[in-house]
Amino acid sequence: MDQPPTSSLTVQLRNLSRSMGLKLLVVCALALFMTIPSLFVDSVVEERNLRAKGVIDEISGRAGGQQIFLGPSLSIPYSIPSPYKGGAPALGAYVVFPAKGDASIKVRTEERRRSLFKVPVYQADVKFDAAFDLTGVPAAAPAGAELDWTRARIVVGVSDARGALADGTLTANGKTRTFAPAENVTDANARLPLAYFDVSVPDLAKPNATFSVDANLRFSGAQRLAVLAYGKSTHLAVEGDWPSPGFDGSFLPVKRTVSPQGFTAEWSIPFIARGIPAEGTTTAVSALDRTALGVSFVEVADPYQSVSRSLKYALLFIGLLFLSYFVFEATAGKRVHPAQYVLVGVAHMIFYLLLLALAERIGFDWGFLAAGGATVLLLSANAQWIFASRVQGLRALFVFSLLYFFIYLLLRLEDNALLVGAVASFLAIAAVMYFTRNIDWYSSIPSGSSRPPEAAEETPIT
């Protein structure tokens, strides 16, 4: 019987559908398609991150939050007579910063937990030394201002007074006084609102006088503390037991030591670096917000940040997974259905969910080990099932173990992540080129039957 006219075209189309070159294009398209589920996983990560931040903010608020301290500064009320007869005088506060400020802080930290979330909170013993030199004061008072030295006061500030663990005290000339809540000494445009406490010092603050005071505060807080550069020249020393501090603010410490037992850090800010006048109206205090010397008590590994970073490389990792399966397919001589590639991609997406769920409970490192190990075993077993070969399963176990170790390494390198990712990707594509160098991309992929390829040919292509 003569062959139908369409049989030759049918064979050509069938061979085209089995073309290894076309299959590779399909695999690449599937890799792009699998990035869509990664967007949904990323939304889950973001939702959990927002929930964690809400819990952290609540616990932090009850402990005093991120505390910012202002050391002893001299505030002198002034008045400017009205130019109009019977008019009310303009009132204000003239602020004089100490010529030298020396502060020391000792911090004791602990972690408070709620459900899966934990927050570093601390107790800080703050000691301020301030040496004042009032020679030439006032040098920057408004025109016509009359200073009331009898109402002069030493002022300290803190961002959240609810964190106070004891009354603050001021010591001068051997006499100790207790701080009391005070009026605001910043202007209405201050970007750094503080709660102020003061002590009246008319016996100390006099024209051209020099004197020194010590202030002691004990406050609780959470996550971060900072000290404003309150002196013309300021020295700050901080000592704490937190093993992974972060140093931030406008100036970095000139000395620091960090160990598993804790840290020490020192700042030294000269007058010209501070960039704020030694005295002036309340606008001078408002300008101090850009001089904060800060220490943050951060977690070494934030699971949400780490998982989110890994999702940014989702296309790269899925592409490497699919390329690995394609090389197995090309070298094993057995076809893999696109649906099986999709299942592999779905397994990798579930890996991210497992990683997130476990990292919240046991930390990122152990969570990655558990989630990555389970996923590698599943993908390796799947390769053995697909290719009906224990050798292929062992090859897959080796390749996927390297791949997931590469994922972990990429997340931990941070600064060098781009370089390592680019080099590893280059080596991966080079390996694919090498192992597929002898493939005829126009040929058909064997169907996996026991018949030799010659027997599997139905009709020669004409």
C-alpha positions in Angstrom: 0.0 0.0 0.0 1.3 3.5 -0.9 2.1 5.7 2.0 -0.3 8.7 2.5 1.1 11.9 1.2 1.0 13.5 4.6 3.1 10.8 6.3 6.4 12.4 5.4 5.3 15.8 6.8 3.9 14.0 9.9 7.3 12.4 10.5 9.1 15.7 10.0 6.8 17.4 12.5 7.2 14.5 15.0 11.0 14.7 14.6 10.9 18.4 15.0 8.9 18.0 18.2 11.6 15.7 19.5 14.5 18.0 18.3 17.0 18.5 21.1 17.5 22.1 20.0 13.7 22.8 20.3 13.6 21.0 23.6 16.3 23.3 25.0 14.3 26.3 23.9 11.2 24.8 25.7 13.2 24.3 28.8 14.4 27.9 28.8 10.9 29.1 28.3 9.7 26.9 31.3 12.5 28.4 33.4 11.2 31.9 32.7 7.6 30.7 33.4 8.6 29.3 36.8 9.7 32.8 37.9 6.0 33.7 38.2 5.5 31.5 41.3 8.6 33.1 42.9 6.6 36.4 42.9 3.9 34.8 45.1 6.6 33.3 47.4 8.1 36.8 47.6 4.8 38.2 48.7 4.6 35.6 51.5 8.0 36.6 52.6 7.0 40.3 52.6 3.8 39.6 54.6 5.8 37.6 57.3 8.4 40.4 57.4 5.7 43.1 58.0 4.2 41.0 60.7 7.6 40.6 62.4 8.2 44.3 62.2 4.9 45.0 63.7 5.7 42.7 66.7 9.2 44.2 67.0 7.9 47.7 67.0 5.3 46.9 69.7 7.9 45.2 72.0 10.4 48.0 71.3 7.9 50.7 72.1 7.2 49.2 75.5 10.9 49.0 76.3 11.6 52.6 75.2 12.3 52.1 71.6 15.5 53.4 69.8 16.8 55.8 72.4 18.8 59.0 71.4 20.5 61.0 74.2 21.5 64.6 74.5 24.2 65.4 77.0 24.1 68.3 79.5 23.6 71.7 77.8 23.1 75.1 79.4 19.7 76.8 78.6 19.3 80.5 79.6 15.9 82.1 79.1 16.0 85.5 77.3 13.5 88.1 76.4 13.4 90.8 73.7 11.5 93.9 74.6 8.7 94.7 72.2 9.3 97.8 69.9 5.7 98.8 70.5 4.6 100.4 73.7 2.8 98.0 75.9 3.6 95.1 73.7 4.6 91.6 75.0 8.3 90.8 74.9 9.5 88.0 72.7 10.7 85.0 74.8 13.2 82.3 74.0 16.0 80.1 75.2 19.7 80.7 74.6 21.7 77.4 74.5 25.3 77.0 75.3 27.0 73.7 74.7 29.9 72.5 76.9 33.4 73.2 75.6 34.1 69.5 76.2 31.8 66.6 76.4 32.9 63.1 77.6 30.3 60.4 77.7 30.4 56.7 78.6 27.7 54.1 78.3 27.5 50.5 79.6 24.9 48.4 77.9 23.4 45.1 79.0 21.2 43.3 76.5 18.7 40.5 76.4 16.3 39.1 73.8 12.6 39.3 74.4 10.4 36.9 72.5 6.8 36.8 71.3 5.7 33.8 69.3 8.4 33.3 66.6 9.8 36.8 66.9 12.6 38.1 69.1 13.7 41.6 69.8 17.0 42.8 71.4 16.3 45.1 74.3 18.9 46.8 76.6 19.5 48.6 79.8 22.0 51.5 79.4 23.8 53.3 82.2 24.8 56.6 80.8 27.3 59.0 82.3 27.9 62.4 80.9 30.7 64.8 81.8 30.5 68.4 80.6 32.9 71.3 81.1 31.4 74.7 80.4 33.3 77.9 79.6 31.0 80.9 79.5 33.6 83.4 78.6 32.2 85.8 76.0 28.6 84.4 76.3 26.3 85.5 74.7 28.1 85.8 71.4 25.2 84.9 69.2 22.2 86.1 71.0 19.4 87.9 69.0 19.7 91.7 68.9 18.3 93.2 72.0 18.0 89.9 73.9 18.3 90.1 77.7 19.5 86.9 79.3 18.0 85.9 82.7 20.9 84.2 84.4 18.9 83.6 87.5 16.8 81.0 85.6 19.7 79.2 83.9 19.3 75.4 83.9 21.2 72.4 82.7 19.2 70.3 80.2 19.5 66.7 79.1 17.3 65.0 76.5 16.1 61.5 75.6 13.9 60.4 72.7 11.5 58.3 74.9 11.1 59.1 78.6 9.1 56.0 79.2 12.3 54.0 79.1 13.6 55.7 82.4 14.6 53.1 85.0 15.7 55.6 87.6 15.7 59.4 88.2 18.5 61.2 86.5 21.0 63.1 88.7 23.3 66.0 88.1 26.4 66.4 90.3 28.4 69.7 90.5 30.7 71.0 93.1 30.0 67.9 95.2 26.3 68.6 95.2 23.8 66.2 93.6 20.5 67.3 92.2 17.7 65.4 90.5 16.4 66.2 87.0 12.8 67.1 86.5 10.7 67.3 83.3 11.4 70.5 81.4 10.0 72.5 78.6 11.1 71.9 75.0 14.3 73.7 74.1 14.2 73.1 70.4 12.3 75.0 67.8 9.1 74.0 66.1 11.0 72.6 63.0 13.1 70.2 65.0 13.4 66.9 63.1 14.5 65.1 66.3 11.9 65.5 69.0 13.3 64.8 72.5 11.9 64.7 76.0 13.9 67.1 78.2 14.8 67.2 81.8 16.5 70.1 83.6 18.1 71.2 86.8 18.2 74.9 87.9 21.8 76.1 88.3 21.8 79.8 89.0 24.7 79.3 91.4 26.9 77.9 88.6 25.8 79.7 85.4 27.1 83.2 85.6 28.7 85.5 83.0 32.3 84.4 82.2 32.2 81.5 84.6 33.7 78.1 84.1 32.4 74.9 85.7 31.9 71.2 85.2 29.0 68.9 85.8 28.3 65.1 85.7 25.0 63.6 84.8 23.9 60.0 85.3 20.9 58.4 83.5 19.6 54.8 83.4 17.3 54.0 80.6 16.0 50.9 78.8 15.5 50.8 75.0 15.5 48.4 72.1 17.4 47.8 68.9 19.5 51.0 68.8 20.9 53.8 71.0 22.7 57.0 70.0 24.3 60.0 71.5 24.3 63.4 70.0 27.6 65.3 69.8 26.6 67.7 72.6 30.0 69.3 73.2 32.1 71.5 71.0 34.4 68.5 71.1 32.8 65.2 72.1 34.2 61.9 73.2 32.0 58.8 73.6 32.9 55.3 74.8 30.3 52.5 74.6 30.7 49.1 76.1 28.2 46.3 75.7 27.7 42.5 75.7 26.0 42.2 72.3 28.1 40.1 69.9 27.0 41.6 66.6 26.7 45.4 66.9 26.3 47.8 64.0 27.8 51.2 64.1 25.9 54.0 62.4 25.1 57.6 62.5 27.0 60.6 61.1 30.4 59.5 62.5 32.0 56.0 62.7 34.0 55.1 65.8 37.7 55.7 65.8 38.3 52.5 67.8 36.2 49.4 68.0 36.6 45.8 69.1 33.9 43.1 68.6 34.0 39.6 70.0 31.4 36.9 70.8 31.5 38.2 74.4 30.6 41.8 73.4 32.0 45.0 72.0 33.7 48.3 72.8 33.7 51.4 70.7 35.0 55.0 70.9 34.1 58.2 69.0 36.0 61.4 69.0 34.3 64.4 67.3 36.3 67.7 67.1 34.5 71.0 66.9 35.2 71.6 63.2 33.7 68.1 62.3 30.6 68.7 64.4 29.8 71.8 62.2 27.4 73.4 64.7 28.1 76.7 66.6 29.1 76.4 70.3 26.1 78.5 71.3 22.9 80.0 69.9 19.1 79.9 70.0 17.1 76.7 69.9 17.9 76.2 66.2 21.3 75.1 67.3 19.9 72.2 69.3 17.7 71.2 66.4 20.8 71.0 64.2 22.3 68.3 66.4 20.1 65.6 64.8 22.8 65.2 62.1 25.6 64.4 64.7 24.2 61.2 66.2 26.8 58.5 67.2 24.8 55.2 67.0 25.1 51.6 67.9 22.5 49.1 66.6 21.9 45.7 68.1 21.2 43.6 65.0 20.7 40.0 64.4 23.5 38.3 62.5 21.0 36.6 60.1 17.7 38.1 59.3 15.7 35.2 57.8 13.3 37.4 55.8 16.2 39.4 54.3 18.1 36.3 53.5 15.1 34.5 51.9 14.2 37.6 49.9 17.8 37.9 48.6 17.7 34.2 47.5 14.4 34.9 45.6 16.2 37.6 43.6 18.4 34.8 42.1 15.4 32.5 41.5 15.7 32.6 37.7 19.4 31.7 37.9 18.8 28.8 40.2 15.9 27.4 38.3 17.8 27.8 35.0 20.7 25.8 36.5 18.3 23.1 37.8 16.6 22.8 34.4 20.0 22.8 32.5 21.1 20.0 34.8 18.1 17.9 34.0 18.5 18.7 30.3 22.1 17.4 30.4 20.9 14.2 32.1 18.3 13.9 29.5 20.7 14.4 26.6 23.3 12.0 28.0 20.9 9.3 29.3 19.1 9.1 26.1 15.6 9.3 27.6 13.0 11.9 27.1 11.8 14.1 30.0 8.3 15.6 29.6 7.9 19.4 30.1 5.5 18.6 32.9 8.3 16.9 34.8 10.4 20.1 34.4 7.5 22.0 35.9 7.4 19.6 38.9 11.1 20.2 39.4 10.5 24.0 39.4 7.6 23.7 41.8 9.8 21.7 44.2 12.4 24.5 44.1 9.7 27.1 44.9 8.5 25.0 47.9 12.1 25.0 49.0 11.8 28.7 49.6 8.7 28.3 51.7 10.3 25.5 53.7 13.4 27.7 54.2 11.2 30.6 55.4 9.1 28.5 57.8 12.2 26.7 59.3 14.4 29.9 59.5 11.8 31.6 61.7 12.1 28.8 64.2 15.6 27.4 64.1 17.6 30.2 62.4 18.6 30.6 58.8 21.6 28.4 58.7 19.9 25.3 60.2 16.8 26.1 58.2 18.7 26.1 55.0 20.4 22.9 55.9 17.1 21.1 56.5 15.1 22.6 53.6 18.0 22.4 51.2 18.9 18.8 52.2 15.2 17.7 51.8 14.9 19.3 48.4 18.2 17.9 47.1 17.1 14.4 48.2 13.8 14.8 46.5 15.2 16.1 43.2 17.8 13.3 43.2 15.2 10.6 43.8 13.1 12.2 41.1 16.0 11.9 38.6 16.4 8.3 39.6 12.7 7.7 39.0 12.6 9.5 35.7 15.7 7.9 34.2 15.2 4.5 35.9 18.9 4.6 36.8 20.6 4.7 40.2 23.7 6.1 38.6 21.7 9.1 37.3 20.3 9.5 40.8 23.7 9.6 42.3 24.9 12.1 39.6 21.9 14.3 40.4 22.6 14.1 44.1 26.2 15.3 43.5 25.2 18.1 41.1 22.2 19.4 43.1 24.2 19.3 46.4 26.8 21.6 44.7 24.0 23.8 43.4 22.3 24.3 46.8 25.7 24.8 48.4 26.3 27.5 45.8 23.0 29.1 46.8 23.9 29.2 50.4 27.4 30.5 49.6 25.9 33.2 47.5 23.7 34.4 50.3 26.5 34.4 52.8 29.1 36.3 50.8 27.0 39.5 50.5 29.7 41.9 49.2 31.1 39.3 46.8 27.8 37.7 45.8 27.7 39.3 42.3 31.2 38.3 41.5 30.8 34.7 42.7 27.4 34.4 41.1 28.7 35.6 37.7 31.7 33.3 37.8 29.7 30.3 38.9 27.1 30.9 36.2 29.8 31.2 33.6 31.3 27.9 34.7 27.9 26.3 34.7 27.1 27.2 31.2 30.6 26.2 30.1 30.0 22.8 31.7 26.7 22.5 29.8 28.5 23.3 26.5 31.1 20.7 27.2 28.8 17.9 28.1 26.6 18.6 25.1 29.4 19.2 22.6 28.8 16.0 20.6 25.0 16.4 20.4 23.3 16.8 17.0 20.8 19.5 17.9 18.7 18.6 14.9 18.4 15.0 15.9 15.5 13.5 17.8 15.6 12.7 21.5 15.4 9.0 22.0 12.0 7.9 23.4 13.5 5.6 26.0 12.3 2.4 24.4 14.5 -0.7 24.3 14.7 -0.6 20.5 17.8 0.9 19.0 17.4 4.2 17.2 17.5 2.6 13.8 14.6 0.4 14.7 12.7 3.3 16.0 12.8 5.2 12.7 9.4 4.9 11.1 10.0 6.4 7.7 12.9 8.2 6.1 12.4 11.9 5.8 12.1 12.9 2.1 
